[in-house]
Amino acid sequence: MRFNSKVIHGGQKPDKAYGAVMPPIYQTSTYAQASPGQHKGYEYSRSANPTRSALENALASIENGKFGLAFASGLAAMDAVIKLLGPGDEVISTNDLYGGSYRLFRQVFEKYGIKFHFTGMQDVANIAALINSNTKLIWVETPTNPMMNIIDLRAVSELARSNKLLMAVDNTFATPYLQQPLDLGADIVMHSATKYLGGHSDVVAGALIVKDEELANKLYFIQNASGAVCGPMDSFLVLRGIKTLHVRMQRHCENGERIAEYLLKHPKIEKVYWPGLKDHPNHNVASKQMKAFGGMISFVPKGSNYKDAIAIVEKLKIFTLAESLGGVESLAGHPASMTHASIPKKEREKSGVVDSLIRLSVGIEDVEDLISDLEQAIG
Ligand SMILES: *Cc1c(COP(=O)(O)O)cnc(C)c1O
């Protein structure tokens, strides 16, 4: 099956009981057993639930993996990956990582003796320089948030392989519609399914997808033992979202392109960060590993400060000022005070997250309306 068919049919079968085309929301914690240990594949919903299994099969299919695991949130999925490690182990990650991922690494896992390094991964040599005998995992996010840097997945996976390191990719921004990291050599794909996979801003969920069975078993053990599973209702919502992923992404990309071009030509805009622009520093890598360039755009208004940027986002009417991204509706955010507020200002600015940076999650409305909205807010 090709991708557009997979998002609808991948890993899915009509329900066994009545042939329901969408899996029922099995809102149950437990399952009747005929005799101790004799059941129909499900015994307790932390360990497995049929609605969650349907989602997990769909996830495996769309990412070209073999095993999917659905979690209560994207961060719960990441938490399970880091729990593969132990004291003394080291992780290399990117320096403009999603703020919540940075907080999880630094403020939760460092105190258990795991060490995290952050570097500009656009240059693979920066990663190689940090590898030592304690390194266990390379954690990649591409495009990065909010600077839209692109990391060469093939090059990083070759480095990981030659040093026997695990490589995980946060594929939240790109989605498998745009790039499939397992095909490029990654071991683990992670999603905040809260974003494009769910797609309707109505659910918080996370996912991991792998090919290797031994790794899947280790992650499944942690998922069950730690317990941050995706509930049946949330699994249903993400599964429903996935069925339109391809058509939504196509429109996100088209609208994203129009808005990036509009901002690029605007006399009051200083910088536009979108990987589809020819002058984007990693445009060639993006063209090689992504099918198109997505609907996430960051920009800096000319001569502006913290207050000016806030004034612009407050004036927007169709773009909603909100955390999050990837839903059908357009959102605007101010990373310095919102998503990236937990990263110290000095750290933030090193990677370009200046006080006046504005981030857009371009939705699937009429693009003319979105452009008029930006026009009246930028002035
Ligand atoms: C939102 C997000 C996360 C965290 O996911 P939650 O579902 O909010 O826990 C991780 N990575 C990226 C890139 C995100 O955008």
The ligand as an SDF file (V2000), in Angstrom:
LIG
                    3D

 15 15  0  0  0  0  0  0  0  0999 V2000
    4.2850   19.1570   21.7320 C   0  0  0  0  0  0  0  0  0  0  0  0
    5.5980   18.5510   21.4340 C   0  0  0  0  0  0  0  0  0  0  0  0
    6.1510   17.5840   22.2910 C   0  0  0  0  0  0  0  0  0  0  0  0
    5.4900   17.1660   23.5740 C   0  0  0  0  0  0  0  0  0  0  0  0
    4.3060   16.4850   23.3520 O   0  0  0  0  0  0  0  0  0  0  0  0
    3.0400   16.5100   24.3350 P   0  0  0  0  0  0  0  0  0  0  0  0
    2.0220   15.7320   23.6170 O   0  0  0  0  0  0  0  0  0  0  0  0
    2.6780   17.9380   24.5670 O   0  0  0  0  0  0  0  0  0  0  0  0
    3.4940   15.8630   25.6110 O   0  0  0  0  0  0  0  0  0  0  0  0
    7.3730   17.0360   21.9310 C   0  0  0  0  0  0  0  0  0  0  0  0
    8.0230   17.4160   20.8020 N   0  0  0  0  0  0  0  0  0  0  0  0
    7.5160   18.3420   19.9660 C   0  0  0  0  0  0  0  0  0  0  0  0
    8.2670   18.6980   18.7350 C   0  0  0  0  0  0  0  0  0  0  0  0
    6.2990   18.9440   20.2560 C   0  0  0  0  0  0  0  0  0  0  0  0
    5.8170   19.8760   19.4210 O   0  0  0  0  0  0  0  0  0  0  0  0
  1  2  1  0
  2  3  1  0
  2 14  2  0
  3  4  1  0
  3 10  2  0
  4  5  1  0
  5  6  1  0
  6  7  2  0
  6  8  1  0
  6  9  1  0
 10 11  1  0
 11 12  2  0
 12 13  1  0
 12 14  1  0
 14 15  1  0
M  END
$$$$
